[in-house]
Amino acid sequence: MSTQHKALELAEEIDSKEWFSCAEAADTIRAQHTLIVQMREALGKCRFDSLNMSVKHWNEVCAAAIVADKYLGEKG
């Protein structure tokens, strides 16, 4: 089992083809992966501020965290 996320594995595979459009796609995948990791870290910090959030907002934060966790748990 790989320790790298599937999206990053695909980015490396695409990048190895050395086609300009593939390199651009690989860069986009890596950038999106980085944003998802940053988003998940930020969502984790939201739990400390949960007393100041509405129930609706808290539910949205939890839902986003679940989606990010699912993505980050998917390894190749």
BELGI-V580763 format. One record per helix or strand of 3 or more residues. SS is the DSSP state (H for helix, E for strand). FROM is the first residue (numbers start at 1). TO is the last residue. If there is no record, write none. Layout:
ss:SS from:FROM to:TO
ss:SS from:FROM to:TO
//
This chain:
ss:H from:6 to:15
ss:H from:20 to:52
ss:H from:55 to:73
//
